[in-house]
Amino acid sequence: MLVFRSEEHVDRWCAVRGLPRRPVVTLDQLWQLAVAWYSNRLTPEARRPMGAEVREIFQRLGLTDPFWDT
Amino acid sequence: MDDLDLRHHVYTATVESGRPPLSGDVAAALGVSRTEVLDGFQRLRARRLLYLAPDTGEVVMAPPFAAAPTAFLVAARGRTYFANCVWDAYGIAAALGSDAAIEASCGCCGEPMALAVEGGRSAATPGVAHFAVPAAHWWDDLPYT
């Protein structure tokens, strides 16, 4: 995924490429998502969040659109 | 060679050098054959723990770290790392448990964007991230995602 200066820049980028406009997240939401996803990644027992854990992370961050269904 | 030991070695070497290691370097470090390492990489790919180059089987992504230069450069702990995307740029700071300065640019206009993590928080910077691919399909084509 890409970062944009504003939602207007997202709209322009999607329009120029004929791509659907998808949900955006704030940079603070993205940081919290990164913490949830990666904060244990360097430990020997690290693993990706999966299933219900992923759904819980998305819900906690207010990402409830069907787009986030896994 | 346990697959999770292999995975952990890849990440440890990545943090130390700045890039995911090549199979030959991993083989030398672990005292096993390169074939064993490449086979282990494939098993870790099947578990979605690494992403590999289809032609060579070498590590392209050890999420959140990228093996090749990208548009997301992360400076942390006195070293620089390339991230696969803006989420992963923050992810490198999260994985390292470190402050970080992130060089990025607007996906639309290319204007530089200086992002940062300071004291366990993201610095207040105007901007948003756009996910082009629904969550259920992120691993269908991970480089595009």
Backbone of each chain as ProteinMPNN parsed JSONL, in Angstrom:
{"seq_chain_A": "MLVFRSEEHVDRWCAVRGLPRRPVVTLDQLWQLAVAWYSNRLTPEARRPMGAEVREIFQRLGLTDPFWDT", "coords_chain_A": {"N_chain_A": [[0.842, -1.2, 0.0], [0.261, 2.344, -0.418], [1.396, 5.637, 0.607], [-0.142, 8.804, 1.01], [-0.401, 12.352, 0.604], [-2.852, 13.436, 1.236], [-6.434, 12.75, 1.339], [-7.5, 13.717, -0.997], [-5.411, 13.418, -2.764], [-5.322, 10.662, -2.894], [-7.77, 10.183, -4.17], [-7.268, 11.375, -6.661], [-5.135, 9.825, -7.615], [-6.321, 7.285, -7.837], [-8.31, 7.868, -9.73], [-6.887, 8.64, -12.035], [-5.662, 6.259, -12.704], [-7.762, 4.571, -13.073], [-8.536, 2.929, -11.037], [-10.272, 1.279, -8.331], [-11.497, 3.209, -5.589], [-10.353, 2.567, -2.463], [-10.603, 1.753, 1.113], [-9.085, 4.153, 3.342], [-6.533, 4.635, 5.796], [-5.602, 6.392, 8.763], [-2.354, 7.766, 9.54], [-1.689, 7.303, 12.151], [-3.389, 5.162, 12.791], [-2.214, 3.327, 11.085], [0.334, 3.031, 12.188], [-0.384, 1.846, 14.63], [-1.437, -0.505, 13.631], [0.891, -1.581, 12.567], [2.352, -2.036, 14.9], [0.75, -3.986, 16.113], [1.04, -6.023, 14.264], [3.772, -6.51, 13.874], [5.38, -6.258, 16.184], [6.456, -8.376, 17.623], [8.08, -9.622, 15.852], [10.797, -10.202, 15.671], [11.388, -12.093, 17.505], [12.178, -15.477, 18.568], [9.896, -17.088, 18.577], [8.136, -15.849, 16.906], [5.273, -15.05, 14.868], [2.879, -14.663, 12.215], [-0.051, -12.659, 12.758], [-3.208, -14.306, 12.787], [-6.452, -15.362, 11.499], [-8.96, -15.143, 13.9], [-7.532, -13.447, 15.495], [-6.548, -11.512, 13.751], [-8.952, -10.359, 12.926], [-9.749, -9.264, 15.356], [-7.782, -7.341, 15.756], [-8.256, -5.571, 13.597], [-10.869, -4.738, 14.215], [-10.454, -3.476, 16.662], [-9.098, -1.255, 15.834], [-10.997, 0.077, 14.505], [-11.515, -0.723, 11.932], [-13.784, -1.854, 10.146], [-15.101, -2.275, 7.801], [-16.293, -4.423, 5.139], [-14.15, -4.765, 3.445], [-11.969, -5.398, 5.029], [-12.305, -7.983, 5.772], [-11.052, -11.218, 6.335]], "CA_chain_A": [[0.0, 0.0, 0.0], [1.008, 3.589, -0.586], [1.052, 6.755, 1.471], [-0.535, 9.983, 0.245], [-0.424, 13.561, 1.421], [-4.223, 13.701, 1.666], [-7.424, 11.925, 0.648], [-7.649, 14.246, -2.359], [-4.362, 12.797, -3.586], [-5.769, 9.286, -3.128], [-8.823, 10.248, -5.193], [-6.647, 11.685, -7.96], [-4.321, 8.659, -8.005], [-7.247, 6.229, -8.275], [-9.017, 8.29, -10.94], [-5.962, 8.626, -13.167], [-5.346, 4.867, -13.044], [-8.974, 3.794, -13.24], [-8.587, 1.93, -9.966], [-11.311, 1.578, -7.336], [-11.1, 3.879, -4.34], [-10.478, 1.646, -1.338], [-10.512, 2.471, 2.388], [-7.806, 4.719, 3.776], [-6.326, 4.675, 7.247], [-4.719, 7.473, 9.194], [-1.004, 7.282, 9.819], [-1.676, 6.761, 13.515], [-3.957, 3.81, 12.694], [-1.237, 2.466, 10.423], [1.363, 2.738, 13.195], [-0.931, 0.858, 15.568], [-1.507, -1.758, 12.88], [2.272, -2.089, 12.483], [2.717, -2.562, 16.223], [0.022, -5.241, 16.312], [1.474, -7.025, 13.291], [5.21, -6.749, 13.775], [6.195, -5.942, 17.355], [7.188, -9.556, 18.118], [8.573, -10.33, 14.665], [12.199, -10.589, 15.79], [11.552, -13.108, 18.544], [12.23, -16.832, 17.981], [8.552, -17.683, 18.448], [7.298, -14.91, 16.15], [4.402, -15.573, 13.819], [1.917, -13.677, 11.716], [-1.42, -12.771, 13.297], [-4.072, -15.07, 11.875], [-7.834, -15.652, 11.846], [-9.694, -14.299, 14.848], [-6.61, -12.426, 15.999], [-6.54, -10.441, 12.751], [-10.246, -9.666, 13.009], [-9.752, -8.472, 16.59], [-6.91, -6.169, 15.53], [-8.964, -4.633, 12.723], [-12.011, -4.162, 14.941], [-9.933, -2.57, 17.701], [-8.667, -0.017, 15.172], [-12.138, 0.669, 13.824], [-11.511, -1.123, 10.521], [-14.891, -2.816, 10.169], [-15.652, -2.423, 6.45], [-16.04, -5.774, 4.588], [-12.816, -4.765, 2.826], [-10.982, -5.938, 5.963], [-12.6, -9.389, 6.068], [-10.023, -12.136, 5.866]], "C_chain_A": [[0.872, 1.243, 0.0], [0.555, 4.623, 0.43], [0.788, 7.976, 0.587], [-0.603, 11.185, 1.177], [-1.822, 13.85, 1.959], [-5.164, 12.759, 0.921], [-7.662, 12.415, -0.774], [-6.595, 13.625, -3.277], [-4.691, 11.326, -3.848], [-6.807, 9.274, -4.247], [-8.22, 10.45, -6.581], [-5.876, 10.474, -8.487], [-5.223, 7.544, -8.53], [-7.905, 6.602, -9.602], [-8.115, 8.185, -12.164], [-5.707, 7.191, -13.639], [-6.578, 4.004, -13.283], [-9.113, 2.691, -12.205], [-9.668, 2.294, -8.96], [-10.721, 2.268, -6.118], [-11.387, 2.937, -3.179], [-10.41, 2.438, -0.036], [-9.118, 3.042, 2.623], [-7.734, 4.626, 5.299], [-5.437, 5.865, 7.564], [-3.335, 6.887, 9.477], [-0.899, 6.752, 11.248], [-2.288, 5.362, 13.54], [-2.925, 2.845, 12.085], [-0.112, 2.09, 11.389], [0.849, 1.685, 14.176], [-1.085, -0.516, 14.911], [-0.116, -2.405, 12.795], [2.715, -2.681, 13.807], [2.046, -3.91, 16.447], [0.598, -6.365, 15.457], [2.921, -7.451, 13.513], [5.993, -6.637, 15.076], [6.94, -7.156, 17.908], [7.952, -10.262, 17.002], [10.031, -10.793, 14.788], [12.439, -11.647, 16.853], [11.543, -14.503, 17.91], [10.843, -17.418, 17.733], [7.605, -16.825, 17.617], [6.435, -15.633, 15.117], [3.496, -14.448, 13.364], [0.63, -13.79, 12.517], [-2.29, -13.508, 12.289], [-5.49, -15.121, 12.405], [-8.471, -14.647, 12.778], [-8.82, -13.182, 15.395], [-6.566, -11.235, 15.038], [-7.84, -9.64, 12.839], [-10.307, -8.774, 14.256], [-8.914, -7.208, 16.425], [-7.65, -5.134, 14.69], [-10.116, -3.956, 13.471], [-11.542, -3.156, 15.975], [-9.538, -1.23, 17.091], [-9.797, 0.634, 14.384], [-12.22, 0.318, 12.348], [-12.54, -2.245, 10.357], [-15.562, -2.993, 8.807], [-15.395, -3.845, 5.962], [-14.7, -5.896, 3.874], [-11.789, -5.471, 3.712], [-11.255, -7.386, 6.341], [-11.477, -10.263, 5.52], [-10.584, -13.519, 5.705]], "O_chain_A": [[2.048, 1.207, 0.363], [-0.513, 4.509, 1.03], [1.422, 8.15, -0.453], [-0.833, 11.048, 2.378], [-1.961, 14.446, 3.028], [-4.754, 12.06, -0.006], [-7.988, 11.623, -1.659], [-6.875, 13.342, -4.442], [-4.368, 10.802, -4.914], [-6.733, 8.454, -5.162], [-8.605, 9.788, -7.545], [-5.961, 10.145, -9.67], [-4.922, 6.93, -9.553], [-8.044, 5.762, -10.491], [-8.539, 7.695, -13.211], [-5.555, 6.945, -14.835], [-6.456, 2.836, -13.654], [-9.726, 1.655, -12.459], [-9.955, 3.473, -8.753], [-9.614, 1.963, -5.675], [-12.535, 2.557, -2.946], [-10.187, 3.648, -0.058], [-8.114, 2.494, 2.167], [-8.754, 4.548, 5.984], [-4.625, 6.29, 6.742], [-3.174, 5.676, 9.633], [-0.106, 5.851, 11.52], [-1.778, 4.474, 14.224], [-2.789, 1.702, 12.522], [0.339, 0.945, 11.397], [1.566, 0.743, 14.511], [-0.89, -1.55, 15.55], [0.025, -3.62, 12.936], [3.381, -3.716, 13.835], [2.678, -4.859, 16.911], [0.635, -7.52, 15.88], [3.255, -8.625, 13.356], [7.195, -6.905, 15.07], [7.951, -6.994, 18.592], [8.421, -11.384, 17.19], [10.445, -11.699, 14.065], [13.58, -12.053, 17.076], [10.968, -14.692, 16.839], [10.648, -18.166, 16.775], [6.395, -17.055, 17.626], [6.812, -16.671, 14.574], [3.361, -13.421, 14.031], [0.248, -14.89, 12.917], [-2.123, -13.35, 11.08], [-5.722, -14.948, 13.601], [-8.519, -13.452, 12.488], [-9.311, -12.1, 15.719], [-6.547, -10.083, 15.472], [-7.829, -8.409, 12.827], [-10.849, -7.67, 14.213], [-9.293, -6.137, 16.898], [-7.668, -3.952, 15.033], [-10.306, -2.745, 13.365], [-12.157, -2.103, 16.148], [-9.632, -0.193, 17.746], [-9.584, 1.621, 13.68], [-12.921, 0.989, 11.59], [-12.204, -3.427, 10.422], [-16.497, -3.784, 8.679], [-14.378, -4.434, 6.328], [-14.174, -6.998, 3.715], [-10.844, -6.074, 3.204], [-10.52, -7.964, 7.142], [-11.014, -10.074, 4.395], [-9.862, -14.437, 5.316]]}, "seq_chain_B": "MDDLDLRHHVYTATVESGRPPLSGDVAAALGVSRTEVLDGFQRLRARRLLYLAPDTGEVVMAPPFAAAPTAFLVAARGRTYFANCVWDAYGIAAALGSDAAIEASCGCCGEPMALAVEGGRSAATPGVAHFAVPAAHWWDDLPYT", "coords_chain_B": {"N_chain_B": [[17.732, -28.963, 10.643], [15.635, -26.706, 12.032], [12.662, -25.152, 10.869], [11.716, -22.77, 12.012], [13.909, -21.917, 13.434], [15.535, -21.325, 11.298], [14.052, -19.236, 10.153], [14.262, -17.377, 12.239], [17.007, -16.927, 12.192], [17.256, -15.677, 9.704], [15.944, -13.244, 10.198], [17.496, -12.193, 12.289], [19.961, -11.855, 10.994], [19.15, -10.026, 9.107], [18.509, -7.751, 10.61], [21.044, -7.154, 11.553], [22.568, -6.654, 9.247], [21.054, -5.09, 7.579], [19.73, -5.985, 5.34], [17.784, -8.769, 4.125], [19.401, -11.973, 4.237], [21.377, -13.802, 1.761], [20.889, -17.149, 0.501], [23.257, -18.663, 0.448], [24.882, -17.398, 2.327], [23.402, -17.844, 4.614], [23.511, -20.617, 4.741], [26.249, -21.021, 5.205], [26.491, -19.796, 7.69], [24.875, -21.369, 9.313], [25.879, -23.859, 8.986], [24.903, -25.758, 7.168], [23.696, -27.206, 4.059], [23.335, -25.263, 1.025], [21.152, -26.029, -0.462], [19.495, -27.164, 1.463], [18.845, -24.868, 2.863], [17.493, -23.353, 0.902], [15.316, -25.045, 0.467], [14.15, -24.874, 2.969], [13.475, -22.154, 2.961], [11.421, -22.259, 1.06], [9.475, -23.736, 2.43], [8.903, -21.945, 4.478], [7.892, -19.897, 2.97], [5.541, -21.099, 2.105], [4.16, -21.021, 4.447], [3.667, -18.415, 4.619], [5.581, -16.758, 5.78], [7.9, -15.817, 4.721], [8.718, -14.08, 1.654], [9.538, -15.017, -1.603], [11.904, -14.761, -4.35], [10.698, -15.766, -7.471], [12.338, -16.998, -9.376], [14.924, -17.512, -8.315], [14.571, -18.317, -5.708], [15.509, -16.954, -3.55], [15.303, -14.762, -0.651], [13.013, -12.217, -0.932], [11.329, -10.631, 0.516], [11.339, -10.302, 3.942], [9.035, -9.884, 5.827], [8.723, -7.093, 7.991], [10.821, -6.281, 6.314], [12.632, -5.42, 3.335], [14.448, -6.879, 0.613], [15.514, -5.574, -1.561], [16.179, -2.222, -2.768], [13.599, 0.138, -2.056], [10.824, 2.476, -2.214], [10.614, 3.266, 0.351], [12.471, 4.187, 2.872], [13.997, 3.427, 5.869], [15.412, 4.731, 8.733], [16.952, 3.602, 11.555], [18.149, 2.768, 14.775], [20.785, 3.461, 14.085], [21.162, 2.416, 11.558], [20.174, 1.74, 8.145], [17.197, 0.628, 6.565], [15.23, -0.984, 4.047], [11.78, -0.83, 3.445], [8.841, -2.748, 2.581], [6.494, -1.414, 2.049], [4.464, 1.372, 3.129], [3.179, 0.639, 5.483], [4.871, -1.436, 6.315], [7.136, 0.086, 6.693], [6.588, 1.527, 9.043], [6.361, -0.818, 10.439], [8.961, -1.81, 10.656], [10.077, -0.086, 12.542], [8.419, -0.822, 14.665], [9.08, -3.544, 14.962], [11.769, -3.378, 15.669], [11.512, -1.981, 17.979], [12.078, 0.709, 18.216], [12.849, 4.224, 17.861], [12.351, 5.89, 14.725], [13.211, 7.253, 11.55], [11.517, 7.907, 8.636], [11.787, 7.901, 5.218], [9.647, 8.765, 2.758], [7.315, 9.072, 0.016], [4.659, 10.883, -1.552], [2.209, 8.871, -3.027], [0.794, 9.829, -5.158], [1.674, 12.462, -6.119], [4.371, 12.437, -5.701], [5.675, 14.047, -3.925], [8.057, 14.507, -1.342], [7.705, 12.832, 1.808], [8.199, 13.052, 5.158], [8.18, 10.803, 7.581], [7.849, 9.654, 10.967], [8.753, 7.8, 13.903], [8.531, 8.231, 17.27], [9.432, 7.801, 20.554], [7.731, 5.586, 20.873], [5.449, 6.255, 19.514], [3.67, 7.339, 16.585], [4.82, 10.093, 14.795], [3.039, 13.15, 14.483], [1.95, 13.597, 11.424], [0.689, 14.98, 8.466], [-1.355, 13.003, 6.341], [-2.415, 9.962, 4.675], [-2.901, 6.414, 4.4], [-3.438, 4.214, 1.711], [-5.072, 1.284, 0.977], [-4.872, -0.825, -1.628], [-5.708, -3.372, -2.157], [-8.074, -5.789, -1.136], [-8.18, -7.207, 2.189], [-8.337, -10.025, 2.294], [-6.963, -10.84, 0.1], [-4.32, -10.131, 0.17], [-1.952, -11.693, 0.063], [-2.076, -12.796, -2.437], [-0.747, -11.482, -4.488], [1.805, -10.334, -3.378], [3.912, -8.362, -3.757], [2.521, -6.398, -5.29], [0.442, -5.758, -3.55]], "CA_chain_B": [[17.52, -27.522, 10.78], [14.233, -26.358, 12.27], [12.267, -24.023, 10.008], [11.592, -21.512, 12.767], [15.281, -21.464, 13.693], [15.966, -20.702, 10.042], [13.368, -17.947, 10.067], [14.839, -16.466, 13.223], [18.331, -16.52, 11.705], [17.07, -14.699, 8.618], [15.609, -11.942, 10.783], [18.649, -11.69, 13.038], [20.935, -11.383, 10.014], [18.59, -8.835, 8.465], [18.667, -6.612, 11.527], [22.472, -6.824, 11.665], [23.177, -6.185, 7.996], [20.169, -4.152, 6.899], [19.007, -6.649, 4.25], [17.684, -10.222, 4.283], [20.607, -12.627, 3.716], [21.293, -14.78, 0.678], [20.88, -18.53, 0.983], [24.631, -19.124, 0.659], [25.368, -16.852, 3.6], [22.683, -18.541, 5.68], [24.061, -21.976, 4.803], [27.562, -20.953, 5.853], [26.322, -19.431, 9.104], [24.214, -22.442, 10.06], [26.586, -25.119, 8.783], [24.078, -26.689, 6.395], [23.872, -26.983, 2.624], [22.484, -24.215, 0.443], [19.899, -26.672, -0.864], [18.645, -27.26, 2.66], [18.343, -23.521, 3.179], [16.485, -22.979, -0.096], [14.118, -25.847, 0.753], [13.541, -24.262, 4.153], [12.836, -20.905, 2.518], [10.159, -22.606, 0.394], [8.482, -24.108, 3.451], [8.505, -20.712, 5.17], [7.023, -19.186, 2.017], [4.228, -21.752, 2.136], [3.505, -20.583, 5.69], [3.547, -16.957, 4.493], [6.501, -16.091, 6.702], [8.854, -15.141, 3.844], [8.309, -14.014, 0.252], [10.748, -15.375, -2.326], [11.996, -14.53, -5.789], [10.256, -17.017, -8.1], [13.368, -17.637, -10.194], [16.095, -17.945, -7.552], [14.201, -18.822, -4.381], [16.103, -16.128, -2.496], [14.332, -13.96, 0.082], [12.721, -10.87, -1.433], [10.74, -9.929, 1.65], [11.163, -10.892, 5.265], [8.206, -8.765, 6.292], [8.524, -5.927, 7.128], [12.053, -5.868, 5.652], [12.76, -5.71, 1.911], [15.813, -7.193, 0.221], [15.969, -4.633, -2.592], [15.746, -0.843, -2.489], [12.206, 0.502, -2.317], [10.545, 3.902, -2.009], [10.418, 3.497, 1.785], [13.754, 4.012, 3.556], [13.815, 3.585, 7.314], [16.641, 4.862, 9.523], [16.679, 3.24, 12.957], [19.281, 2.133, 15.467], [22.036, 3.738, 13.398], [21.259, 1.667, 10.306], [19.03, 1.976, 7.271], [16.487, -0.56, 6.071], [14.162, -0.724, 3.094], [10.51, -1.455, 3.782], [8.065, -3.138, 1.404], [5.404, -0.464, 1.868], [4.462, 2.319, 4.255], [2.848, -0.153, 6.684], [6.089, -2.116, 6.736], [8.086, 1.09, 7.191], [6.267, 1.614, 10.471], [6.583, -2.139, 11.008], [10.378, -1.953, 11.021], [10.223, 0.592, 13.834], [7.73, -1.637, 15.667], [9.851, -4.772, 15.188], [13.014, -3.026, 16.356], [11.207, -1.279, 19.223], [13.0, 1.839, 18.119], [12.509, 5.405, 17.093], [12.75, 5.735, 13.331], [12.903, 8.294, 10.569], [11.091, 7.207, 7.422], [11.711, 8.69, 3.993], [8.633, 8.238, 1.855], [6.83, 10.113, -0.883], [3.244, 10.757, -1.877], [1.995, 7.983, -4.15], [0.169, 10.566, -6.253], [2.458, 13.559, -6.699], [5.796, 12.219, -5.5], [6.229, 14.983, -2.939], [8.635, 13.783, -0.207], [6.988, 12.83, 3.086], [9.073, 12.605, 6.244], [7.415, 10.202, 8.668], [8.735, 9.323, 12.083], [8.274, 7.177, 15.135], [9.285, 8.831, 18.376], [8.928, 7.417, 21.87], [6.656, 4.603, 20.787], [4.259, 6.818, 18.863], [3.932, 7.913, 15.264], [4.807, 11.551, 14.805], [1.851, 13.701, 13.819], [2.273, 14.038, 10.068], [-0.485, 14.872, 7.598], [-1.256, 11.948, 5.347], [-3.215, 8.758, 4.834], [-2.439, 5.253, 3.638], [-4.506, 3.622, 0.906], [-4.901, -0.141, 0.702], [-5.477, -1.07, -2.933], [-6.143, -4.772, -2.268], [-8.802, -6.261, 0.055], [-7.331, -7.964, 3.114], [-8.353, -11.466, 2.011], [-6.15, -11.138, -1.088], [-3.0, -9.497, 0.286], [-0.844, -12.582, -0.31], [-2.219, -13.282, -3.818], [0.352, -10.836, -5.216], [2.291, -9.504, -2.271], [4.599, -7.131, -4.185], [1.546, -5.379, -5.676], [-0.248, -5.319, -2.334]], "C_chain_B": [[16.018, -27.246, 10.917], [13.863, -25.119, 11.46], [12.186, -22.705, 10.784], [12.952, -20.996, 13.231], [15.84, -20.768, 12.453], [15.344, -19.314, 9.905], [13.994, -16.936, 11.02], [16.23, -16.015, 12.785], [18.211, -15.472, 10.601], [16.804, -13.318, 9.206], [16.784, -11.354, 11.564], [19.694, -11.129, 12.082], [20.447, -10.114, 9.322], [18.786, -7.605, 9.348], [20.13, -6.175, 11.576], [23.029, -6.189, 10.408], [22.337, -5.144, 7.268], [19.35, -4.788, 5.791], [18.852, -8.128, 4.589], [18.872, -10.917, 3.617], [20.318, -13.544, 2.535], [21.416, -16.193, 1.259], [22.289, -19.036, 1.268], [25.204, -18.637, 1.979], [24.691, -17.55, 4.778], [23.256, -19.944, 5.856], [25.398, -21.983, 5.532], [27.418, -20.685, 7.349], [25.764, -20.587, 9.922], [24.889, -23.797, 9.877], [25.753, -26.178, 8.098], [24.28, -26.382, 4.913], [22.942, -25.871, 2.138], [21.144, -24.797, 0.014], [18.946, -26.802, 0.321], [18.031, -25.903, 2.999], [17.249, -23.128, 2.196], [15.193, -23.781, 0.106], [13.382, -25.279, 1.972], [12.851, -22.953, 3.819], [11.467, -21.221, 1.891], [9.076, -22.989, 1.407], [7.997, -22.883, 4.215], [7.636, -19.847, 4.264], [5.618, -19.78, 2.047], [3.446, -21.349, 3.388], [3.346, -19.065, 5.736], [4.4, -16.212, 5.518], [7.63, -15.387, 5.959], [8.221, -15.042, 2.468], [9.579, -14.123, -0.588], [10.712, -14.934, -3.778], [11.628, -15.823, -6.501], [11.358, -17.728, -8.875], [14.516, -18.208, -9.363], [15.752, -18.583, -6.212], [14.821, -18.045, -3.241], [15.02, -15.257, -1.839], [14.227, -12.565, -0.544], [12.165, -10.008, -0.305], [10.789, -10.834, 2.874], [10.355, -9.842, 6.011], [8.516, -8.378, 7.738], [9.741, -5.496, 6.315], [12.056, -6.28, 4.174], [14.219, -5.974, 1.577], [16.375, -6.179, -0.771], [15.501, -3.217, -2.239], [14.293, -0.608, -2.894], [12.051, 2.002, -2.093], [10.394, 4.251, -0.531], [11.709, 3.147, 2.529], [13.579, 4.355, 5.036], [15.183, 3.672, 7.984], [16.292, 4.608, 10.981], [17.892, 2.535, 13.522], [20.588, 2.31, 14.706], [22.235, 2.995, 12.099], [20.071, 2.037, 9.431], [18.495, 0.648, 6.746], [15.508, -0.11, 4.993], [12.919, -1.509, 3.516], [9.734, -1.75, 2.504], [6.954, -2.159, 1.069], [5.394, 0.453, 3.085], [4.079, 1.609, 5.555], [4.117, -0.822, 7.216], [7.156, -1.125, 7.219], [7.85, 1.331, 8.686], [6.564, 0.275, 11.16], [8.034, -2.377, 11.406], [10.631, -1.27, 12.359], [9.587, -0.236, 14.945], [8.538, -2.894, 15.991], [11.119, -4.488, 15.988], [12.745, -2.42, 17.728], [12.014, -0.006, 19.326], [12.323, 3.054, 17.522], [12.973, 5.193, 15.658], [12.389, 6.986, 12.54], [12.649, 7.603, 9.242], [11.031, 8.191, 6.269], [10.701, 8.023, 3.073], [8.237, 9.363, 0.9], [5.385, 9.822, -1.226], [3.077, 9.885, -3.122], [1.415, 8.681, -5.358], [1.14, 11.54, -6.899], [3.961, 13.407, -6.499], [6.452, 13.157, -4.503], [6.812, 14.194, -1.76], [7.777, 13.919, 1.049], [7.927, 12.253, 4.145], [8.203, 12.112, 7.393], [8.388, 9.83, 9.787], [7.979, 8.562, 13.159], [9.165, 7.692, 16.252], [8.642, 8.424, 19.703], [7.741, 6.481, 21.824], [5.372, 5.116, 20.177], [4.652, 7.299, 17.471], [3.851, 9.43, 15.372], [3.611, 12.056, 14.008], [2.255, 14.304, 12.473], [1.008, 13.951, 9.234], [-0.297, 13.744, 6.587], [-2.185, 10.801, 5.667], [-2.563, 7.638, 4.033], [-3.639, 4.624, 2.942], [-4.166, 2.165, 0.621], [-5.614, -0.449, -0.607], [-6.106, -2.454, -3.039], [-6.888, -5.177, -0.996], [-7.96, -7.228, 0.885], [-7.249, -9.444, 2.775], [-7.418, -11.84, 0.86], [-4.742, -10.556, -1.008], [-1.865, -10.38, -0.2], [-0.986, -13.147, -1.724], [-1.082, -12.745, -4.68], [0.968, -9.827, -4.253], [3.061, -8.269, -2.733], [3.626, -6.043, -4.609], [0.82, -4.838, -4.453], [0.568, -4.261, -1.623]], "O_chain_B": [[15.24, -27.529, 10.005], [14.634, -24.164, 11.37], [12.548, -21.65, 10.263], [13.137, -19.791, 13.405], [16.528, -19.752, 12.553], [16.029, -18.344, 9.582], [14.228, -15.784, 10.653], [16.596, -14.856, 12.98], [18.969, -14.502, 10.568], [17.382, -12.33, 8.753], [17.032, -10.15, 11.503], [20.251, -10.058, 12.323], [21.242, -9.234, 8.993], [19.186, -6.545, 8.867], [20.427, -4.982, 11.633], [23.864, -5.288, 10.481], [22.853, -4.4, 6.435], [18.369, -4.197, 5.339], [19.706, -8.69, 5.275], [19.307, -10.496, 2.544], [19.192, -13.997, 2.332], [21.964, -16.399, 2.342], [22.493, -19.768, 2.237], [25.92, -19.366, 2.666], [25.319, -17.812, 5.804], [23.46, -20.404, 6.98], [25.651, -22.844, 6.374], [28.128, -21.268, 8.168], [26.13, -20.768, 11.083], [24.52, -24.771, 10.533], [25.875, -27.363, 8.405], [24.953, -25.415, 4.558], [21.913, -25.58, 2.748], [20.114, -24.13, 0.117], [17.743, -26.575, 0.193], [16.862, -25.805, 3.371], [16.199, -22.628, 2.6], [14.099, -23.245, -0.067], [12.153, -25.213, 1.997], [11.768, -22.67, 4.33], [10.481, -20.534, 2.16], [7.912, -22.616, 1.259], [6.819, -22.788, 4.562], [6.744, -19.145, 4.741], [4.626, -19.051, 2.018], [2.215, -21.339, 3.382], [2.944, -18.5, 6.754], [3.998, -15.177, 6.049], [8.249, -14.468, 6.494], [7.311, -15.802, 2.135], [10.565, -13.429, -0.338], [9.644, -14.755, -4.365], [12.18, -16.876, -6.18], [11.312, -18.95, -9.017], [15.027, -19.282, -9.68], [16.566, -19.312, -5.646], [14.678, -18.431, -2.081], [13.951, -15.047, -2.413], [15.215, -11.842, -0.665], [12.484, -8.825, -0.185], [10.339, -11.979, 2.84], [10.909, -9.015, 6.735], [8.565, -9.242, 8.613], [9.703, -4.441, 5.682], [11.551, -7.343, 3.811], [15.119, -5.379, 2.17], [17.585, -5.954, -0.812], [14.536, -3.046, -1.494], [13.829, -1.088, -3.929], [13.024, 2.705, -1.817], [10.084, 5.393, -0.191], [12.001, 1.979, 2.782], [13.084, 5.424, 5.394], [16.016, 2.781, 7.817], [15.456, 5.296, 11.567], [18.577, 1.791, 12.819], [21.416, 1.399, 14.685], [23.35, 2.94, 11.58], [19.079, 2.581, 9.917], [19.238, -0.307, 6.52], [15.017, 1.019, 5.026], [12.995, -2.679, 3.889], [9.933, -1.1, 1.478], [6.519, -2.086, -0.081], [6.235, 0.315, 3.973], [4.603, 1.946, 6.617], [4.4, -0.777, 8.413], [7.985, -1.468, 8.062], [8.787, 1.338, 9.483], [6.968, 0.244, 12.322], [8.304, -3.071, 12.386], [11.326, -1.818, 13.215], [10.142, -0.345, 16.038], [8.667, -3.267, 17.157], [11.495, -5.258, 16.871], [13.652, -2.35, 18.558], [12.562, 0.32, 20.379], [11.352, 2.938, 16.775], [13.885, 4.405, 15.407], [11.406, 7.671, 12.824], [13.468, 6.81, 8.778], [10.316, 9.191, 6.329], [10.873, 6.875, 2.662], [8.769, 10.471, 0.977], [4.939, 8.675, -1.197], [3.719, 10.124, -4.145], [1.53, 8.178, -6.475], [1.4, 11.454, -8.099], [4.741, 14.17, -7.068], [7.656, 13.069, -4.265], [6.145, 13.307, -1.228], [7.202, 14.974, 1.318], [8.386, 11.116, 4.036], [7.569, 12.905, 8.09], [9.593, 9.71, 9.568], [6.761, 8.665, 13.301], [10.39, 7.6, 16.186], [7.46, 8.675, 19.937], [6.838, 6.578, 22.655], [4.322, 4.485, 20.305], [5.812, 7.623, 17.213], [2.923, 9.974, 15.97], [3.223, 11.469, 12.998], [2.831, 15.391, 12.411], [0.312, 12.937, 9.289], [0.793, 13.559, 6.047], [-2.682, 10.679, 6.786], [-1.78, 7.882, 3.115], [-4.72, 4.518, 3.52], [-3.1, 1.858, 0.088], [-6.838, -0.344, -0.684], [-6.944, -2.689, -3.91], [-6.396, -4.939, 0.107], [-7.136, -7.97, 0.35], [-6.197, -10.059, 2.952], [-7.112, -13.017, 0.664], [-4.044, -10.495, -2.019], [-0.914, -9.888, -0.807], [-0.119, -13.895, -2.175], [-0.522, -13.47, -5.502], [0.684, -8.631, -4.311], [2.88, -7.202, -2.147], [3.866, -4.87, -4.323], [0.606, -3.633, -4.323], [0.155, -3.763, -0.576]]}, "name": "protein", "num_of_chains": 2, "seq": "MLVFRSEEHVDRWCAVRGLPRRPVVTLDQLWQLAVAWYSNRLTPEARRPMGAEVREIFQRLGLTDPFWDTMDDLDLRHHVYTATVESGRPPLSGDVAAALGVSRTEVLDGFQRLRARRLLYLAPDTGEVVMAPPFAAAPTAFLVAARGRTYFANCVWDAYGIAAALGSDAAIEASCGCCGEPMALAVEGGRSAATPGVAHFAVPAAHWWDDLPYT"}
